Amino acid sequence: MVEFGKRLKERQIQEWKGYYINYKLMKKKVKQYNNEIEAGAVERRHVLKDFSRMLDNEIETIVLFILEQQGLLASRIAELNEQQDSLCGRSLRSLISIFAE
């Protein structure tokens, strides 16, 4: 498990770097929370609430990115469909004019 963070970072797509879960920060926070609970400095429910909020923010970043990418893909598909329709219509017109002669 020690190598997971390194492998995750190595496999990231650079253009999408800001949209990954910040694994290093999350791991650091888990260790911090564990130390605080063991020392009796904080109650477990407060830690869970704080961590849950932090995780929700990380997930929200990912969800927004996915929705953005989905919109881009939908636009690209619509463009390709228009191009296909244009090409099919043009080919059909060409065939009709050939047979009309």
Rosetta blueprint (number, residue, H / E / L):
1 M L
2 V L
3 E L
4 F H
5 G H
6 K H
7 R H
8 L H
9 K H
10 E H
11 R L
12 Q L
13 I L
14 Q H
15 E H
16 W H
17 K H
18 G H
19 Y H
20 Y L
21 I L
22 N L
23 Y H
24 K H
25 L H
26 M H
27 K H
28 K H
29 K H
30 V H
31 K H
32 Q H
33 Y H
34 N H
35 N H
36 E H
37 I H
38 E H
39 A H
40 G L
41 A L
42 V L
43 E L
44 R H
45 R H
46 H H
47 V H
48 L H
49 K H
50 D H
51 F H
52 S H
53 R H
54 M H
55 L H
56 D H
57 N H
58 E H
59 I H
60 E H
61 T H
62 I H
63 V H
64 L H
65 F H
66 I H
67 L H
68 E H
69 Q H
70 Q H
71 G H
72 L H
73 L H
74 A H
75 S H
76 R H
77 I H
78 A H
79 E H
80 L H
81 N H
82 E H
83 Q H
84 Q H
85 D H
86 S H
87 L H
88 C H
89 G H
90 R H
91 S H
92 L H
93 R H
94 S H
95 L H
96 I H
97 S H
98 I H
99 F H
100 A H
101 E L
